[in-house]
Amino acid sequence: MDAAFTEEQHEIRRTLRELLHKRCGPDEVKAAVRTPPGYDEQLWRQLAAQLGLPGLALPAVYAGVGCGPTELALACEETGRAVLPSPLIATAALAAPLILALGSERQRAELLPPLATGELTGTLVVPGGRLATALALTGANDGDWAGGGRAGGIQARRVAPQGAASGPKGGEGPGVGAGWRLYGEAGQVLNGHSAQVLVVAAHTGGFARSRTLLFLVRADAVGRTGAQVGDDGPAGLRGLLRTRQTALDETRPQARLELRDVPAELLGEGAEEGEGAGGADGAAVARALAATGAVAAAALAAEAVGAADTALARTVAHVRQREQFGRPIGSFQAVQHRLADLYVSLQAARSAVYYAAWSAGRGRSGEPTAAPYGPHATAEPGVAALALAQALETLRAVAAEAVQLHGGIGFTWEHEAHLYFKRAACDELLLGPVHRLRARAAEEAGLFPGGADAVDGGGPAGAAGPVRRRRAVPERRSMRDAGR
């Protein structure tokens, strides 16, 4: 493994850093988050047209750059430095990888090029705020995280076109030209109020053939944000309602989606006839979500590292200027020790993020057909979750110290230090918390092969677990006995 970056990777970092330094200061960030989409659309189009940012990790055959998760993580580190509000994570790390991994050739050719060039944005819709579980970052995604049973979450049912015979029990049969309808709701959807392409996780099959599949919804064809559009029924009873939610971190806008008999298309249509990429297979969906989770975790962790780096640099610059007792507070040893600890933690997190990105791409980039998001791509177990936990914890510590060391001005809500503080708090809610990420990483890495019983010491007689919480306390001996 060669850990050195290539000249192309260095160029991506330099170009993006220079552009964001000119166009994305704290005042520009605060102005962009208050626009209807929640980000600067002109800047996003410039990033897409000049740098191909949303298509960095997509194959060139779909108008992408043909790089991999490593290049995407490097770009995310730079966007994290500026706390850039953009649909980059939702589009490039969530929606596009799933379409590439599971979509049919027609779906890929139709959706991936506009996503890669920034003409369209996308996101992943998971009900119940279970995004981290769906991506297999905080738990196994083989359960009922999408809302099992006949109620709850998002339900999908097959419908036959007018004039065609319905399948058994309300259109569950294949049918010729049959479509799908989605019903349910989901909250905390990243960029859900503005994304044009929605990849929706929905439950289908009832109790007999219960499984979670992914569906495509073209939001611009169904309805607009904040408005319900009738569909062969009274207005207000059918359609898509999208409402932007109030979030602590305005740089990551989230939305609540209500789907009421919304027309949808199965991701990987034709899979049942052998033409697709496994879209109708629940196991394939779980694998693709897990592979996407590794890339998304590396990208989000890279943004956290970039934000922490900038927050630490600005804090160091501040303590060099702020004086107390006639000298800069940065000259005090206690302050220096605190900053040194943060620097060490930051470098450790950066190394973990780079390794996680390399592992998610299997050490390869630029392959035209075998994209790292493919259904057979597997990252090293536990690496992505562990890197994300390290990065989120580091950002939280750096942001807290930044507020503290900025003194009274740092506690004002309008100060730029709170941009990083809010980002640290909300990112952990998005794909955390940290302790569950670490627990999942330990589980995936097989640190406790005996399960919880072996860890607690409650396994079968004679079973030896690798780690036990209950350890025998040796008998105490007096100093006289110890000297014998």
N, C-alpha and C positions, 0 to 999 in steps of 0.2 A: 504494500500500500504506500503510495506516494502522497504525503500529507501536504505538499506544497501546491498552491493554487496556480492555475495556468494564467497566461497573459490575458486570455479572453475573460476569465473570471475576474481578474483584477480590473479590467476595463469596464465590466458591468458595474462593479462597485464604484469606481471613480466617476463614471458618467452619471450614474443615478445620484450619487452624493452631491455632485456639483449642481445638478438640476434642482434637487429638492432644497438645497441651501438657498437658491435664489427664489424659489417659488413657494416654499412651505415653511415659513416662520411661525412662531406661536400665534401672532395676530391673524395670519392667513388661516391657520387651523381652526381657530375659534370662529372665524367668519364662515368657513366652509361647512362646519357641522350644523349650522343654523339654516342651511339651504334645504329645500324639499328632499333631494336625494340623500343629504347628509355628507356629501363630499363635493369637491370641485370637479365638475364634469369636464371642463376644458383642460384641466391638468391631467385628468385621467385619460382623455383622448390623446394628449401629447405623450404621456408615458406609454400608451399602447402603440401609437404610430411610430414614434422614434426609437423606442427601446424594446417594443414587443413584450412588455412586462407580463400581461396575462397569458401569453403563449410561450413563456420561457421553457416550460417543461412539457410542451406538446410537440409531437412529431412534425417535421416540416411538411409532410404530405397533407396535413390539416392546417396549413398556414402558420404553424408554430415555429419557434426558434430551433427546436430540436435538442435542447439541453436536458437537464434532469433536476432532481430535487436539490442538489447542491447549489446550482445556480439560482434556483428559486429561493432557497434559504438565504443566500448572500443578498439577493434583492430585498427580501423581507427584513434583513438586518438594517439595511439603509432606510427603508420606509419606517421601521421602528424608531430610528434615530430622530426622525422628524415627527413622530406620532401621526403619521399621515392617515387621514380618514379616506378610505378607498374600499372598493369591493374586491381587492386583490385576494384575500384569504378565501372569501366565499366563492369566488369564481375560479381561481387557479388552483386552489388546494382542496376544494370540496366538490363543486359541481362538475368541472371539466374532467377530473380523474375518473369519476364514476361513469360518465358518458363514454369516455375512452375505453374503460375496462369492460363495461357491460352492454353498451349500445350496439345496435345493428349497424351495418355499414352505411345504410341510408341516414340513420340518426347521427352518426359521426360526421358524415359529409355535410349534413345540413346545419348542425349546431356548433361543431368545434371551430371551424374557421371564423365565424363572427365572434365567438367567445375569445379566440386567440387574438383577434385584431381590436378587441374592445368595443365592437359594435353592439354586442349583447353582454349582459352580466348575468350571472347565475348564482344559485345558492342551494344548499341542502336543507330540506324541511324535515325535521324529526319531531314528533309530538312529545309533549310532556317534559320538554327541556332536557331530554336524555341524549343530547348530542355526544357527550363524552362516552356514554355507554354504547351508543350505536357504532362509534368508531373504535370500539374495543380498547379504549384507553384507561377506563376506570373499572371495567368489568367485562365479562364475556358477553358478546352480542348475539348469543344464541337463544335468548329468552324472549319474553313478551314485552320488550322495551318499546315496541311500536304500538302498544295498546292491544293486548290480546282479547279474545272473546268477541262478543257481538256489540259491545259498547266501549267507548273510550278510545282515545287516540284518533287515528284516521283509518277509516274502513274503505276498501275498494270492492266494487262489484262490477261484474261483466254485464254489458248490455248489448243486445243485438240491434242492428239498424232497422229502421222501419221497413216492414215487409218481409223481414227475415224471421225464421223460426228461432224462438228463444231456447236456451239450454235448460236443463232440469233445475227446478227450484229457483226461478227468478234469474235466469240468464247466467248460470255458472258454467254452461257448456261452451265449447270453443266457438262455434258459429263461424260463418264466413263474413269477414269484414267487421267483426264485432269490436266494440270499443269498451272503455272503462269509465266509471264514474267514481269520484272520490267524495267522501263525506266525513267531516270531522274538523278539528282545529289543532293548531300548534302555536305555541308562544316562544319567545326568545329566539326567533329565526334571524340569523345574521344577515343583514341587508335584505330582509324579506320584503320590505315595503317598496323597493325599487328594482329588484332583480326581475329580468324578463323571462328567464328560464328557471323553473323550479323543479328540482329533483326531489320528489316526495316519497318518503317511506310510509307505506300503508299496509295494513293487515288485510289478508284475503283468504278465502278458502273455508271460512267458518270453522267449526270444530273438527270436521272430518279431515280436511287437508289444510290445516292452519299453517300459514307461512307469511313472512314479510317480504314484499317485493318493492321495487323502486319504479316510480312512474314519472313521466315528463309532463309538465304543465306549462304551456306558453301563456304567461300571465297577461301579456299585452293582447292576446286574442280572447281571453275570458272576461277581463274587467280591469278597471283602473284602480289605483290605490285609493282607498277610502270610499269606493262606490261599488254598489252591487248591480250587476247587469243581469236581467232576466234571461233565462234560457228555456224556451218552450214552456214557460210557466209564469205565474205572476211575479212581477218585479219584487225583489227582496226575499224570495223564497229559494232561488237558485243563483249560483254564481260564486264569485270569489271576493271576499272582503279582506282588505289588508290595512292594518292600522299600525302606525309607527308607535312604539312604546317609549316611555320615558326611561332612559338608562343613565346610570351614574357616569359612565364613560361615553360621552357623546361621539367620540371618534370611532366607536363601533356601534353604529345604529342597529337596532333590533326591532322586530315587528311581530305582531300577532296576526295569524292567518286563519280565516274561517272558510272552509271549503264546503259548499252545499251543492252536491251533485255536479261537481266540476268535471268537465270532460278531460280525460287524461289518456296518455299513451304509455303502454308498458315499455320500460327501458329494456331494450333487447328484444323488440318485437320479432316474431318469427322464430324465437328460440324453441318453441314447442314443435315447430316443423323442421328444426335442425338448421335454420338459417342464421340465428342470432348468436350472441356470445354468452348465453346462459342467464338471460334476464328473468326467466321464469323459474329458476332454481334458487330456492331459499338459501342453500348452502353457498352457492356462488355469490349471492348478494352479501352474505356475512363475510366471506373472504375478501371481496372487493372493498367493503367498508373498512375492514381491518387494515388492508394495504393503504387505503386512502387516509386512514387515521394516522399511520406512521408518517406520511408526508405532511399532513396538516399539523401534526404535533411539532415536527421539525420547523415548519414555517412559522408557526405561532411562537415557538421558543426562540427562533432567530429574531423576531420582532421584539420580544422581551429583552433579549441581550442588547439589541441596538438601542432600545429606550433606556435601559440601565446604563449603558456606556455614556450616552449624552447627559443623563441626569447626574452621573458621577463627575463628568468633566465640568459641568456648570457649577456643581457644588465645590469642586476644588478651586475653580476660578473665583468663586465668591469668598471662600475662607482666606484666600490670599489678599483680598482687598478689604474685607471687613476687619476693623480694628476694635480691640477691647484691651483696656489697661495699657494703652499706648503702643500696642503691637498687634500685627495681624493674628487672628485666632488660628490660622493655619500653622502658626509656629508653635502652638501648644502641643505637647507630646500626646495628650489624650485625644485630641482631634486627629492627629496624624495616625495614631493607632486605629481609630475607627475607620478612617479612609483606606488605610492599608488592608484591613480585613475585607472591606467591600471590593477592593481591587482584586484580591486573591480569589474571592468568590466569583467575581465577574469573569475572570479568565478561565476558571474551571467550568463555568456554565457555557462559555463560548466553545471550549474544546468539546464538551458533551454535545452541543448542538451540531457542530460540524460533523462529528462522527455519526450522529443520528441521521443527518441528511445524506451522508455517504452510504450508510447502511440501507436507508429507504430506497436509494437508487441502485443498490447492489454493486456499488463501485463503478457503475457505467453511466455514461451520458452520451447524448447525441445519436442514439440508435434510432433509425427512422421508423421502425415498425414495432420493435419490442420495447414499448414504453414502460417505465418503472411502475406505472399504475396498472399494468396488465393483471389479469386474474391469477397469474402464476407468480407474481412478484411477491416476495416475502422478505421483510427486514429482520434483522437480528432480534430475537424475542426480548421485549422489555426495554430496548434502547430508547425508543421514541418517548415512551411514558417517563422514563427516568430523566432524559434530557429536558423534557418539558417541566418536570417538577423542579429540577435544579434551576432552570431559567426563571420560572415564576417566583420561586423563593428568593432568588437574587434580586429580581426587579422590586419585589416587595420591600426587601431590606434597604436597597439603595434609595427607593422613593421615600421611605420613612425617614432615613437619615438626611436626605435632601431637605425635607420639610423642617426637620429639627435644626440642622446647621445653617439654614437660611434665617433662623431666628424669627422675630415677630412678623416680618414680611412673608416668610414662608408659610405662615398659618393662614394668610388671607386666601380666600377661595379663588380669587382672580389671578394669583401668581402662577407662573408657568410650571412651578414644581408640582402643582396639583394635576397637571396633565398626565404626568408619569404615575402619580399616586393613584389616580382613578383608573388608569390603564392596568396597573398591577392588581387592583382589587377586582376589576371586572373580568380580566383574562382568566383568573383562577376560578371564577364562577362559570365561565364559558366552557372550559375543558378540564376543570379540576374537580375536587380540591387536590392539594399537593399530596396529602397522606394517602389518598386513594390511588393516585398515579403511581406512587412508590409501591403500594401494596400490589397493584396490578403488575408492575414490572417484576417484582419478586416472584409472583405467581407464574408469569410467562417464562422467566428464567429458570424455573424449577428449583428455587432455593429451598422450598418446603415440599419435597415430593410426597411426604406422608400426609399432607393436608393439615387441617386445623388440629386434628387429634394429636398428630405427632408433635406439633409445635407446643401444644398445651401439656404434653406429657400424658395424654389420656388415651393413647392408642392401645393396641393389643399387647398382651403380656409378651415381653421379650423383644418388642419392636423398638428399634433404635432410631429416633428421629434426629435430623441434623442439628436442630436448634431446639432447646427446651427452655421455656420461661421459668419453670419450677426446678430449681437446682437444689441439691442437697447441701445443707449448711454443715461444714465440718465441725466436729466437736472442738470446743475451745480447750486449750491446754494452758496451764499456768507457765510462767516464765521458768520456774524450777524444773517442770517436766520437759520444757522445750530444750533446756540445757543439758539434759541427760544424754 
